[in-house]
C-alpha cells in the first residue's frame, strides 16, 4: 500500500490504445472470444455486470402514494433505512442479471452525517431545472462482457453540504443556473478523495476488485471504506411461498452468502477489515415509529459506523454485510484494497469456501483483463482518431456499458398492491393502469443511471446503435426486448417510460433495427424478421390511433421533444381542434421507409415479403405527399410547421422554426436498379404510381445514375428542390447551425419570438440556448434552443443518405451566406466534427462541455474525466441536464468511429 505521485496523468494508469498502438495483450481477440461464448450460450460472461442502479429512490415503481408523488413518497432520506420493493441501488455497483445479490461501495469521511452509500441529488421538485445529481463520478472503462471495468468518484473530505445544496437550489428560479457541488467551494485546496474501483473477471462468476483511494489533500486524512454485499429483499412482500430468506455471515476478512438459487457466494478482502452485518429490511421505527422485521435493519451499518450504535448483529449474520476498512492515508498518497467476489459453489454449497487468491493470481487477472480491453478497443477505435478522440470514444462506450441496469416492475402487482396492503383508491385508474400486462425482469440500457434510471423507448433505440459497435448481440436483444409480449401493449403500442408508459415516443425502433443489422454485417435475417413482425403491429397502432382525420397527417403529442412548441402538445389543446404535427408526419414517413427497407432485405430470402414492401412503398407516398397537400410545408418560408386544424376547418400554422420542421429530412431512402430488378412487383407498382398518380411524383419520382452506372430512385419526403431550400435554413448560423452542431430551435426566435393567441390566451416560444425558463412539460424540458445529440445524429445520417443519391453533383452553400459550396457528405463530416468537438480539447486545452468551470477545464485530476451531458448550450456548447447521459449522448463514439474511418483528414476542434 505505497504512496504515489499526486496526479499521475489525471486518470491513473488508463492508456488508450488505438489500432496503430502496440499492445502486450496476451490474446488479440480474448474479449471477442468471450462475446462469442456468451452469444452461443457456452459461458455466460454477461451474467454479472454493473447492473445495479445509481438510484432506486424517487422512482415510479417504488411509489405507492395516493397522488403519484414519487419524489416525496420515497426520498433520499429514506433510502438508507427503507427496503426497496423492486430493485436496489449503490455506488460502483455490480450484481447478477437477476439481482439476487448486490455489491457496491460505501464510504465515510469521518464527518458526514451518513455513510456515502448512494449518490445524492435533488428530486424533480427540488432542483430549479428538475431532478439533478449533485455529485461527481465517472464511468471510465468497460468491455462489453464487463471482464474489465473502471469507475471513479471524487468524495469531499469536508462534511458533504446536503442542506446547503437543498436550500440554495430551492431559492433559485428557472432563469438562474443550478447550484452545484463545485460552487460550494468544497473542492478548494484539493481536499477530496479520488476513489477508483477496478473490476477484472477471472471467470463469469469470479470478480477481482481493486479499490484505490487517493488523498489529494496536503494533509494526512482518514477514510472509512466499506465494500458491501447484500441480497435484494424478495422475502418481505407477502406473496405465498416467497418468504424464504438467504443468509450472509461474516468470518474474519470475508463475507459468505448462501442462496437457494445462486448457491454460495464469497466476498473476501486483504488486510484486517471488520465484518459488519445487518438485514436488508426497513427500519420502520426510524421512519414511522413502528416495529420492524429485524432488530438490525438496513441502516444498521450506517448507524454503527457513524454514531457507534449497537445496530449490527453481534452474531455477524444477516442479509447485508460490509467489510469495514479504516485507512490512514498520507498527504498526496494512496492506499489500495484487494477484494474477490466469487460464486464458490452451486446450491446448496454448505462447505466453507477455500481462501480467495489475492496475490500473484489476482495481479495476473487484473493485468490480463486490462491488456485485453486495450486490444479490444484497438480494434474498435480507428487509428486516425486523435488520442483525445480515442479517450472520448472509450469513455462514451464505458458509460453505455455501465448504464445497463437490472429493471424489475410487475405492473399488475404494483397496481393491486402486495398481499396485506391496500393500494390507493385511484391506483387502478391512474398512472400506467392500462399497462397491467407488463412485467419487467431484465437488464436494460438506461438513459442515465441516476437521473433516468428507467428505460425510455426512443432513447433505447439510439443506445443500440452505439452498443452494436462493440456488442451486436446485446444490441439486438435490446431492440427486440420492448417488442416482446410482456412489454408491447396488446394494441401494438411500445411503452414509453415508467412515468407514463402510454406516452408516445418517436417511432425509431425500425430505424435502429436497420442500423444494428447493418453494423452487425447484414447477416442476421432472423433478427430482422422478428423485429418486423412486431413492428407491423406498432405501425398499425400509429395509423389507427394517431391519424385522427384519416388524412395521413399524424399527431402524437410531445413525441420526445417536450416543450418545443408554444403549448404542451400532449395535453388537451387550448381550443377545439386537432394538432397535425410535422415531426409526427415526418417520423411516420421515415417509419414506412424503414419497414420498406426491411421488407426488401427479407424478400431476398422469402418472397412473401414482396407484398409487404409494396404496401409500405405506397403508405410512404401517401404520408409524404400529405405533408404538402395538407399544408405542413410552407413554400414561402421553405419550412415544415405544425398546423392546428380548428373545429370549423380553419388552419392555423404554428410558425415555430424548430427541429420539428427539419425531421422530415430523415424520411429518405434509395431504390437501386438491382432492387427493382429483383423485385419486379415493386418496380411495376412504382411505375403504375407514377403514371396513374402523378401527384406523388415529387416524393417518389426523382432518379439518377448511381455509382454503378445504373439508375436509382430517391424516395424522400423532402424532394430535391425542397432539400436545397430547407438546408439553407438548417445550415444558417443565424438559425440552426452553431459551432457545436444543430440547435433545436432557430436562433432567429431570440429577437423574434413566436406568439399565437388561442382562446384568448397568448402562447409564446423564444430561443433559449440553455435550460428553459418554461415549466411546460416538466422542469427539465429543454428543447427550445440547446443542441441534442439524437436529432443531430438523425439529420447527419439523412445527409449521408441524400449524398449517396446525389453524389458530388449536389453542392450547397455551407454555412449559408458563406459563399462556400460543399457536398452533402462534406457537410455531414463537418457537423460530426462539430459535435465531437464538444468533448475534445480546443486550441486552449479546454473542453466546451465544461463551460466556465475552471476545476474541470484545467485541473490535471479532472480535465480528462469526461462527462456526457444530456444536451448542450446552443451557443457555447456547455453541457447541461443529466450528466451521465451516456445513453444517446454516447452517439459521439459512433460519430468518431464513422468520421475517422471514412474521412480521417477532417480537422477536429470547435470555433469554425
C-alpha angles and dihedrals in degrees: 000000000000129000120249136197113289101246109021097184095314100266098050117236096343107135117183111217124196126190091271091057126093116242132189094208110148092224125030093209107028094124092046088050089053090050091050091049091050093048091048093049092241097120123005100226090163093056093098121038146130090296095135111107122236089224133023097158118091093029128133094240091057091047116103096159124132096241103033096256096156098170092053097040095057109019129175090262090064096047097084092049106033127076115233117237099207114019141351136240139206147139122286085352133176132184141162119275091262092045092234089145132020132201124191143148127261124188138186126191094197096252108058117104091233140023115269097243097143138014118275125226144141124272125235091274095045104054121072087229099033130272114357134178112227101200137078121238134141139204101224105174145357137158116220093255090045089239085140127024138163130195130181134198133177110214119189118236092211120072110291108252098232096150094043093053092050095046100044095045090049089058095051123091131216090266092061131075121255119266105239135193092254089056091064091067092236093135094051114125090017093275097161144095120248103210119191125184120195124191125195124177119222088182135348090280102029117084126186108204124195117189116193119190115189123191106219094182127097092239133063114261142182126236128186111216119192117183100198132205124187145153122246108250106254097148107065103065103079109240110145113264093011099097100092111127124212121221133237122184133186117226115172109295093353143075117211120198130195122198127170093226104028097040123210121352126192129196111183130172137191123248123028111302123167115242112227120191135190136143130273090234131118121271092227092172093060094044104038108002092252133128114266136211095253135036086216104048132180096286093049095106090047093052093045096051098039101037105016091241122164091243101124122085110262088207088060095233132123144099097277125050142168137193104228115215123180108199125194106201124186122229110289091003136117140212130203134211122201119207135172123204112193141165096228101180141005118246131327089023097172100159118092111262119245119252115284119248105246100158132063093342090055091050092050093054094048093047094047097047092048092049091047090051090053091050092047093052090045085067093047104044114063120241089236091066113103118242089254093050089049090052091052094046093049094048090046090055090045090056091051091051093047089047092069104109136181106245121194123179128146100189095192091053090046092051094048097038128229121292110287093023130098117216119220114277093247096049095093092056100031137073114359093350091138091057098067090130094065121105119173123192102147146110105252134179106248128206093234125353092223111024096034107022091165130074123262117199101226094038089055091053091058092044090058093059093061094036088057089063089068107015114022092171094060091041091055092047090052093050090052096043100076089046093058118109093251090061109026110080115243087246091058102258119139111227112252107202137313097268087064118356088185095061115108121247122189112278098248099135094099091048091050092047091054092048092050091046091053095045089050090057101268093267107109100088092160089062091050093048093049090051093047095051091058095040090057086066092047095047089052090051089055093049093047098042108029104039097072096171097042087233098118093255113120138215123190106156122237092354093197093304095098109189100007092121133060092259138020104285092199095055130074110290117255089238134028111276146072128283109221107199129213092205093047090050092044091049091052093048088052090046091054091051092047090054090046090054091048092050092049091053093046093046088068087072103025122032090201087082093063091082089050090053093053090047093056092042089059095042091052090052092052094049097043094048091047089063088068103032093046096049108256092121114071105203094193094052093034090226143108116241136183111254125212108212108200126212092258092054096259114144120219112189111210098218098202110142101217140133085279087078094045098051094079084073088073091064099089141111139154131241111209125209087245091057093049090047093051092045105040091169090063092047091050092050091049091052091048090051093051093049100038101030105035091163087079095055094100093062101036106020107075114110139168141155115286128216089275091058092249127116121266132183130223119222107192139149086217109056125212095269094045092046092063094047095044092048089053087064096041094049096046113113088211089058124023107342116092131168088261105043138289122331120225093228129038114258086223086082090066091079096021111040115191115245133179132180114224123173091346093306126107119226120193141188122192132174112269112175096194134023113350121249089211122094090206111138093359138317096283098052108122114162098124100098115332124115115255122195101217097054091044090051092051093049092048089051089050091052089054090050091052090045090055088058102039098033115187092330093085114065125166134190110271118217096017111258092013094111089229118122121208137176118246091250090054090051091049089051093050094047088051090051091050092054092045089051090064087076105031128080115266127214090288093050093253129131112222092217090068095055114186097344103122094192092062094038103049112013110105091218094053112028098080095045101099124213120200106212125201094241140347140240108270094226109029103022097237113161117253140176123018110016101210099047092142085146105085096354086066084074083092086078090057090049091052093048093048097042096046093047096046102033113010093172098065105116119240127216136078135264101067 
